[in-house]
Amino acid sequence: MLLLRRRSCTAPVLLLALAALFFYHTSTVERPQVRDAQRRQRNKSVMDRRYGVLPLEPEQLHSLLEVYRSKRNCAGKAIVLTGQHIASSTEVQLYQRVLREEGYRVDQERYAETNSGIRHNGRDGQELSVLICLKGSEKSCLRKINFAHPQPYQRVNVIPAFVGAFLDMGGVCRFLTHSCLAGVSLPIIPSACAFSRQGTGGTEEDWNLLTQPSSLASQGLVAVVNVYVLVSSATPLTAFLHQTGLVKTHLDKNSYATKLLEFFCEKLGHTLALKAFELMKQVISEVLTAAVLTTASSSPPRCPLCFQLLTFTVHYNASVHPVVIMIQTDLHFDSMKDPNLDGQVTKEYVLEDMLRLLFPECRNDDEGPRSTWDSTKVKYSGCEWLNGLCLSLEEMQLLLQFHQQLKGSDNFHLLHPRSSHFSDLKHDLIQRFPVAKDDGKGQSLSVLLEQLSSYYTERNHTDSDDPASLGHKSHSDTSDSDRCVDPHLRQLYTDPPLVLSPAFNPWVKEYRADVLFDTITIWIRPEPKSARCHIHLDEHRGPRMANYPVGLGNSRINILVVDESGVEPVVMTVYTLHIFRESRPSLPMFDEYMMCGFVQDCGLMVRPDLPCGLEPIAGLKSSGKPLATAQPCSSGDETGRWVVPCLSCSDNRTCDWREIAWQPDSCYHPVLEQPLLQTCMMNKKVLFIGDSTNRGMMYYLMERVNTTLEDWDKAHDTIVYRNLNQGRTLISYSYYPQFWLHKSQRPTFQRALQQLLERSRPLENSPQTVLVVGGVQWLSLDHLKTLQKVLEREKLQNIMVVVKSLGMGFHLPVDGIRSLSLSGVQELYDINKKILESARRLGYEVIDTFSITMGRYKEFLQGRCACHFHEVHRLLIPTVPVHRRLQIVRPAGESVSDTSTQLASAQQQELWSQPSSSYHVKGAVNQVYSEILLSRLCVPYVHNGTKSQH
């Protein structure tokens, strides 16, 4: 319990009366000094009966406050000072959303100095009602806001007295140095405020020291608990603690959020849990009382409706009597495994509960029961109401606020005042401070606050005695109360934070966000408005939250709000998030540039024996143009590197990444012009077996041969294309391995290969039949042995076999799929090398896709494996002349003349034969190794009509 200095009652004054009968009094004007003395005497006589006859019974006081309605100004203004926060942060959005829902007009600014609404309060027709000062703006608030003369209804989330009380003074909390506390044994260590100055530094080490396993652990509770305390008024002291806290026992590596009463019940049992919970509240209340008394005794109270959230860290050492080991003047979640995301989510739940408690919904159309004396302006003379007590307008506001908070404190527990828990230590503190023993000033209000608290304590006694009921529901209960009746998101959390367009709103279902090139994963955690609604990502069995890889270009994530109360889950709402990841920052190539090359990115050192990043290359004039002495490469696995023109090899932002090319060390891979490629591919049958990366090469080949890609499918079985290159080239494909099936049901490699051969027959036992085999990381030496046996048995040992080696992928920590560590990726390099060597010994052509993708592992496209370096886009507008596309669809052997009649006829035929759209295979990395494939398929043609690969 803490006491409030009284303010002299002057006449005439406006009083909001709290009584059963209100009426106009008329009297002579008394001298203020005489009236003040009379009032103090009346209040003192009441407080002399503090524990005897009280002014009102709790039920009477509650009834009066229920009848009385304070007419709130629903057009009030709230200002949020964002400080270090960006405007799009979820915390800023939370304050804006909740305050607007409660009827406030909300403005925001970075600091108080830049907001005209603070400098010129009320000039825009709206009085400032609420000021929220977020991290980084607190000092600005203290400088600019005149806390000494606030209006009774104005609220600020910084209590000025706490700024000095919890300072660290050479290892001792400042408030503990007060002379009146000499000899008082408070349940707090002297250095509890040191962490307020040091931030998070050193806390983990000290916590670990406090929670070391010891012999005491078997005798009782050994834990460190973060308790989140809301001080809704400092003078008089009213405070609540949130039902959720952070706990960490000697068995836990990290703290975790839980309901405190449930935690005590789990660790100590029902009976002892209630005792431990009450003792924790008593200890924190005693420390708060001491801190506020020291500040009130040294300076007059300011800002009566200021409020603040604090973090009290208490330590249990095999006892239910805790000790306060840390006090921080805001909310802290540093000890959680993921404080940036899990901590922020927990923090915002606490913040929203606080806002709902302090700022109940404001309704202009409130037609509830009101006494006929509501908002009556009365002339004061005598204060003969409430058993003779006189309350100022400011005190009336405090009383009404506390009453409203007690009614709405579902997720907060009352901490102070609690007359039934007035400890001897508190009584001793009151006696030590002159301000607390003042002759009646403000003590009447404290009694009324205690009366209110005792009323609600008794009313909620049954519920509070049942910790097992907190936050639990019976899973066997399938009533309507379990249904998802509000299928909306409360917020969408991401790490790193995304700037959503539009800003998040529960009623808006589609969002877009841009991320930089170096952002390759996004952790997504949607939070529903109702705990009865379930969240799944992408599908109704998808994860609740997940780490997503973000490929270059566009990615799409669906967020499903699902009702799972019935037999089958029902998707109620779908939110969609579109993410666009930018390409590498690039500068156009200037006249003065240098060629730079790299084998691997410094972010993933696959080969520790080689340098990483850009290095100058002497003698190379431009990317993609080989030296004059260079010859065509004799294999698809020649060692090489990526080359790019830059202004400086020490800064990759000065490079023109549009001109990047793969450059073998001592040769070049020819690129065939399309007519020559079509000639090379005539009468060939090219069979592909592998995963989607293999399929990407196939579709690139089809587009290169045909100029356009008229058919495309994400085939996961076997598919055959027979009309390629005017019907003279057959392409077939079989997906392997079918990883989504159970191992016992997956077709073996031998079976999948035989099915592909059968679907592609007749086959010629010559290089005119080509088999391309490979994928991301499934290919092994055993597969090569199986391949050799099947081809010999089928008498196809003379066909051309091209082995696409392993590639980069599965190197990111993505939920739901395997993830390789750095050592795992390095091991893949060794496996890849052995596969290439074995394939060459068998006489097969090889393409080293691992070395090509290794240096550009960040440039993957869509897909959770981060292994796709291609994607297929639909083109609604043809990108090539019609006469060139006609060659693809006309029957073999038929030519087209240049006459307008025949061309028109051909165009008309095409309208019947061509699909309404065509496709294009994108992906620069896929293009490189696909062109190497084409050069190996057409070795006899590489000396005629070829150009160097670009």
Protein Blocks (a to p, Z undefined) as FASTA:
>chain_A
ZZddddddddddddddddfbdcddddddddfklmmmmmmmmmmmmmmmmmmccfbdfklm
mmmmmmpccdddfkbccdddekjacfkbmklmmmmmmmmmnopacdddfblklpmklmmg
hklopacfbdcddehilmmmmmmpcfklccfkbccfbdfklmmmmpceehiafklmpmkl
goiacdbdfklmmmmmnomnoklmmmmmmmgccfklmnmccdddddddddfbfbdcdddd
dfbdcdddfkbfbdcdddfklmmmmmnojklmmmmmmmmmmmmmmmmmmmmmmmmmmpcc
ehjlbccddddddddehiabdcdfbdcfbdcfklpmblmlmmmmmmmmmmmmmmmmmmgc
ddfklcbdcdfkgoiacddehjagghhiacdfklmmmmmmmmmmmmmmmmbccfbdcfkl
ccfklmmmmmmpmklmpghihklmmmmmmmmmmmmmmmmmmmmmmmklgopacfklccfk
lpcfblcdfbdcddddddddddddfkbcbdcddddfklmbdcdddddfblkbccdehiak
bcfbdcddddehjdddddddddfkbmbdcdfbdcdddddddddddddddfbdcddddfbd
fklcfblmbcedjdddehiabghiacfkbccdfbfkbccddddddfbfkbmklpcfklgc
cddfkbccddddfklmmmmmgoiacddeddfklmmmmmmmmmmmnopacbdcddfbdcdd
fkgghhiaccdddddddfkbcfklpccfklmmmmmmmmmpccdddfkbccdeddfklpcf
klmmmmmmmmmmnopalbccddddddeehkaccehiacddfklmmmmmmmmmmmmmmmmm
nopacddfklmmmmmmmmccedjklpacbdcdddfbdcbdfklmmmmmpcehiacdfbfk
lmmmmmmmmmmmpcfbdcddedjklmmmmmmmmmmmmmmmmmgopacdZZ
